[in-house]
Amino acid sequence: MKKTLFIASAISIALLAGCSSKQVVSYGDATAVETTDINFGSTDLQKVANEMTDSLIASPVIGSLTQNKRPVVFVERIKNKTSEHIDTESITDSISTKVLRSGKFRFVDMSRVESVKKQLQFQQEGGLVDPTKAIQFGKQIGAEYMLYGNLSSIVKANADKKDVYYKFTMRLMDLESGIIEWADETEIRKTREKASVGW
């Protein structure tokens, strides 16, 4: 009897352990406000990318630069000047994609230069590509402008409260003259306070 009771108890515990560790996965809204913690998150990324892109496209200076042509732009990876680990490549990609979708600019992707160079060398030197159809060196178009930016933060904290201020700045430079044709910045402030316990 004791042996049967022990086996039944062991099975019950195993079943309960299996039920308690079951996970449920569901899709959420990618644009919903994310408030998991005070650090830079997806909502902040979307905010800075949208605001900077909208400002750039709506600028009268950009309107005159792109009136009769689509200038070629090089987008430098956003520099992270905060104390956090932030994936600035995602911010850079979001801004590049939105600006390209506007139809006002064309882009050169400097992150792929080595891959392109290897492919061109393969076409020229590999002996496997028809020489009349191989892409020639020296035919690429250089960038006329560079779009670049910085993300910085100021963090203040005491025993009860933490405040994080982010500032995101972007500029568009004419590579020939060095003149800054457009610049803007946006700010984010996030605060975390200890919850008061009520009775």
Protein Blocks (a to p, Z undefined) as FASTA:
>chain_A
ZZmmmmmmmmmmmmmmmmmmpccdddddfkbccffbmcdcfklmmmmmmmmmmmmmmpmk
lmmmmmmbccdddddddddfbfbdcdfklmmmmmmmmmmmnopaccddfklmmmmmmmmm
mmmmnopacfklpccehiaccdfbdcdddddddddddfkbccdddddddddddfknopaf
bdcddddddddddddddZZ
